[in-house]
Amino acid sequence: MEFAHKFFKEIMWRSSKLHVADELQLPPQEERVSWLTFSAIEEHFYQRQHETCVSYAREVIESLKDDILKRNVPGSVSSDALDDFFVTPNEAAKLLNSLLKLRQACCHPQVGSSGLRSLQQSPMTMEEILMVGQILDAIWWSF
């Protein structure tokens, strides 16, 4: 494999942004950070999603660790087995799926497995979502 890498490195060219900057005339990259504050209900919803995400990720990681130990060292368990492991695309997808749901929960409360309304029903409009949020906030603050 090392031979192939050295061989192709000599004959292949990979362009980077630096090599083609004059041709593309790209403006400088700009980054903007916006900090948002959750309402009490949004915070509760997000925390619930976060706890689910963490719990699922721990399960997947433990399962991966067990699979790696079995895969690399048949018949015995060695701490060296974890030093040289790889994660298959399917395993990575399982792990990242819960993070995706957490990110989606921040974007829209109906996305993911624990939204405000079942996906079998028509999606709520933004006005309906805001109204539900106001009602839940009023209930929350009345206690």
C-alpha positions, 0 to 999 in steps of 0.5 A: 500500500505504501508503494502505491501511495508513493507511486501515485503521489508522484504522478497525480495532482490534487488542487487545493483552494490555494492553487486555484484561488486566482481562477475562482475569485472567491471572497474571504470566508466569513464566520458568524456565531449567533447564541440563542437562549431556549425558553423553559419548554425548549430547554426541557425538550432539548434536555430530553433529546440530549439524554436520549442521545447520550444514552444511545451513544453509550450503548453503541460505543459499548457494543462497538468496544465488545465487537472490536475486542471479539473481532481482533482477538479471537479467544482472548481479551487484550487491551491492545485490541482497542489500539488498532480498531476501525469503525465501519460506515454502518457503525459510524452511522449508528453513532452519528444518528443520535447526534443528528436527531439532537441537531434536528431537535434544535432546528424544528421541534417536530423533527426526530422521534420525540417531536410535538406531533406525530409524523402521521399528521400534517406538520404544524405551521410556524404559527402553531408551533409558536402558539404551543410554545406560548401555552406551554410557557404560560403553564410552566410559569404558572407553577 
